[in-house]
Amino acid sequence: MTTVSLTDVSGYLPGDPVPAEFYTEYPGAEDKLRGHAMFKAPPSRHHVAPDETNTDMIERAVQPLIERHGRDEIRGVDVLLVHSQLPDLPFVGAGTEVARRLGLNPEWLVDVANAGCASFVYMLKLARQILSTTDARTALICNAQSAAGQCFTQSEVRRLAQAAIPGDGCGVGWVTTSAASPVLDVETRHIGAHAGDMVLALDDGRKYWEPGASQLRIGFTDAGLAKVLSRGNRLVPEVITDLCDRLGVATADIDVLVTNQPNRTFLRNWREALQLPPERHLNTFDRCGNLFGAAIPVTLDDAVASGRVKDGDLVVLGGFAHAGDFAGAAAVRWHGGRG
């Protein structure tokens, strides 16, 4: 099998940090779920500007890759994979606009709608498969998250506990047919039994595209949260453990673990289940909140830039999506020094 590498990553965070007080001091900022472990607010997060799109963020996140690898190399990309947590337009994915904006002409262009918070892992698997079985030699994978500054700042949603958790941002990965930072293996699971358990709520019962005054939010309930906590606590350690077993390494030997970051409870439970100390399970939750699909590439970029990922480290990326309908993990032997 052709060796495929996660050669580089880059991230972008929009605007200035937004403090937790933006939500907690909001008049009437109380609901029955405010004390739930899922909704312990981070001190800070970022919000997109009112006119900032997913493509804007991807364009800005790609700029460091252009600076490090050259504009012609990025423009010659063969595979473009894009996941937008909140699409800017119905019917139309962001991929073709990203290609237009960056001057790309990829043979393969896919807007990935599934895999949510673990979509970076899924897109890495797709890129690896395409690059190892076709003539394609490079892939650009992009995660954009823009729901925090749009959905969760609505006047009625802002007063709910769920609103203070998300943050906006974008992370991208540069994948090549090389042995630079080889992708050792990827484990993914689509779990149809859990599909449909994540729901949107509108107080007037309308469909989200129908006219009305009610504001779109996630339909959290005590029972639903209990399911998500139980599944998330189990799925991520399971998929990472199975990946490590196939590689013949113990989870305790992971040098750097980067996961999605829904809340501190999951982060603690995952590293304890995998027998890893906090300094080896990296996250940006306190500064960025729940970045959904962008969390893995943004946090990995931050860790590489700060020197917390060393040459030769075994880096494992993992996470789960929605209410547990997808889980995935990827292992990379990192050799991505930036000089």
N, C-alpha and C positions, 0 to 999 in steps of 0.2 A: 504494500500500500504506500502511495506517495506520502512523504512526510509533509505535514501541514503545520504551520506555526501561527500562534497569536503573537505577531511580531511587535505590535505596539498598541497602546491605548491612549485615549485622550478624553478630557471631559470639559464641560462648560456649565457654569452656574450663573443664572441670570440675576441682575440687579443686586441691591444691597441686602444683607441679612435682615430677615423679618423676625422680631422677637416674639416670644410666646404671648406677651401681653397684648399683641394685636388681637388675640382670640380671648384670652382669659379675662381681660378687662372690658370685653364687649358687654353692653347692657343685656342682662338676661341670659348670660352665658352659662346656662345650667341645663342638664338633661340627666335622665336616670342612668345613663351609661358613663357619666363623667369619671367615676371612680374605678372603672374597669381597667385591668392590666393592659388591654389593647390600646388604651387611649391616654397613657401618661405622656404628656407633651414634651417634645424636645425643646431646648432653650431657643433654637434658631432654625430657620429654613429660608429658602429663596422662592420668589414668585416671578413668573414671567411678566413682562410689561404688557399693558392692554393690547398692543398691536404686534406682539412678538409671537411668531408662529413656530411650529415644530421644525420647519425647514430652516428658519433663522437660527435656531439653536444648533441644529446639526451642522450648518455651515460654519458657525463659530467654533464648534467642537472639533471640526476637521482641520482647522487652520494650523494647529501645532503639528499635525501629521504632515501637512504640506511643507511646513518649514523643516521638518526632520528628514523627510523622504523625497521631497521634490514635487513640484506641481505636476510635472509630466507623468510621474509614477502614479500619483493618485488619480489623475484624469484618465489614465489607461486602465483603470480597474475593470476586471471582467465580471465581477459579481457584486451587486448592491442589494443588501437586505436591510429593511427598515421596519422598526416597530414604534408606533406612536400610541402612547397610552390613551390620549384623547385626540382623535383625528380633527384636523382643522376644518375639513369639509366632509359631509356625507358623500358616499359613493366613491370618493377619490382618495387613495392613499398618498402619503407624502413622497414616495419613492421617485416618481417621475419629476416632481418639482425639485427634489434634491439633485437629481441628475442634471436638470436644466441649469440650476443655480451654480453647480460646481463644474459644469462643462464635461460631464461624464457621458460615456456611451457604452454602458455595460451590456454584455450578451445576456446576462441573467439579472433580472430585477424583480424582487419579490417584496411586497408589503406583507409582513407577518402579523396577523391579527390575533393569534393565540399565544399562549405561554406567558403572558402577562409579566409578572415580576421576575420570572426566570427566563425571559425571552432572549437575553444575551447568550445564555447557555444553549438554548435551542438554535439560535441563529449561528452560533459557532459550530454546532453539529451539522447544520445544513451547509455552511460554507466549507467545512472539512470534506463532506461527502461530494460536493460539486467539484472542488479543487482536486480531489484524489481520483475522480472517475471521468473527468473531461479534460479538454485542453486549457481550461481556465487556470490562471496562476495567482491571481490576486482577488481579494474580496474585502469590501468595506461593510461592516455591520454597525448599525446605528440604533440607539435607543433614545427616544425623546419622551419626556414627561412634562406635561403642561397643565395638569388638572388642578394643582394647588391654587394657583393665582387666578383661576377662572371659575371652576365649580365651587371650590371650598371657601371662597371669599364672598359668595352671595349672601345677602343680608340675613336671610333666615337660616342658611346652612352654617354660616360663620358662628352662630351661637351654640352649635352642637359640639360635643366632645370630639367627634371624628374629624372636624375641620382642622384642628391644630396639628395633626400628625403629618400630612403630606408636605412635600416640598417639590419644587420644580428643578429640572436640570436635564442634561444630555450627556451621554457617553458613547464613544465610538471605538471600534476595534479594527486594526489593520491585520488581515490574515493573508499569509503567503505560502506558496509551495517552497518551503525552505526548512532547514533544521535550526533556525535562529532560536525560537522558543517553542519547541514542539508540543503540539496537543497530543498528550499520551492516550487519552480515551475520553469518551463522553457517554454518560448514562442518562437517558430520558424516559419518562413515563407519562403517558396520557391516561387519565383516570376518569373514564366516562361516568362512573357512578356518582361522581361529585359535581358533574356539570350542572349548571342551572342553580346552584346553591347561593351564588352571589347575585343579588338582585338590586335594581334601582328602585327608588321610591319617589312618588309624586303624590302629594296629599289630595289632589283632586282626581286621582285615578286615571289621568290621561296618559297616552303613550308619549314618549319623550319628544317626538317630532310634532305632536299636535299642539295647537295654540292654547295658552293658558297662563295663569299667574303663579302657579306653584313652582317651587325651585327643586331642581334635580339633586338628589343625594343618594348615598348608598343605604340600602335598607337593612341596617343592623338590628338584630334582636339578641336577647340573652341566649336563647337556644342556638341561634346561628353562630354567635361568637364562640360558644362552647365547642361547636363542631370544628370551627376553623382552628382554634387553639389546639385541640386534640390532634387534628390531622397535621397541622404544621409542625407541631412538636415531634411527630413520628416520621413524616415524609422526608424531611431534609436530612436528618441523620441516617435514615435508611438508604437513601439514594447515594449519599456520599460514602457510606460504609460499603455498599455493594461495588461502587466504583473502585475504592481502595483495595477491596478483596481481589478484584480482577487484576489490579496492578501488582498485587503481592506486597502491599505496604499496610501498616497499621494506621488508623486514623490519627493516632497520637504522633505519628511521624510527619504529618502535614506541616510544612514550614509556614505557610500563609493560607488562611481560609478567608474568602470573601463571599458573602451571601447577600441576598436581598435583606432589607432591614425594616420590616413592618413595625417593630417596637423593641424595647429593651428586653422584654420577657422572652421573646423568641431567640434573640441573640444570646442571652445567657443560657437558655435551655439547650440550644444547639451545641454550643461549645462544650458544655458540661457532658452532654451525651457522647460527644466525639473525643472527650478527654483532652481538650486543648485549653491552655491558659489564655486569658483575655488578650495578651500582647500578640498572640498569633492569629486571633480572629479579629480582623480589622473591619471597622465600620466608620461611617461619617454621620451617624444618626443624630448626634447632638448638634451638629452644625447644619445638617441638611434635611433632617426628618426622613420620612419614608419616600424615597425617590422612585418607588415602583421598579419598572424595568431598567431604569438608568442607574440604579444603585450599584450594581456590580461593576460596570465599567468606570463610573465616576470614582468609586472607592479604590479600585485597583490603580487607576491613574494617579490618585492622590498618594497612595502608598508607594508607588514607584518613584514619583517625584520627590517624596520626602525621604527616600532611602530605606524604607522599611521592607522592601522586597530586594533580596540580595541575589547576585548572580548564582544560578544553580538551584535556587529554591524550588521546592515542590509547591506549586500554587494550585489550590482547589477552589473552584467557583461553584456555588450551589444555591438553590432556592426552590420555592414553590409559588404557584400562581393562584390568584382568585380565592375560591373557597377550598382549594385542594384538587383542582382538575388537572394539574400538571406539576411535575417535579423533575428537576434535572441537576446534574453535576458534571463538571469537566475538570480534568487535570492537565496542567501545563508545567513543563520544566522551564522555568523562566531564565532567559538570558537576554533581557531587554534593556541593558544599560544605555543611558542616554548621553554619556560622556560629560 
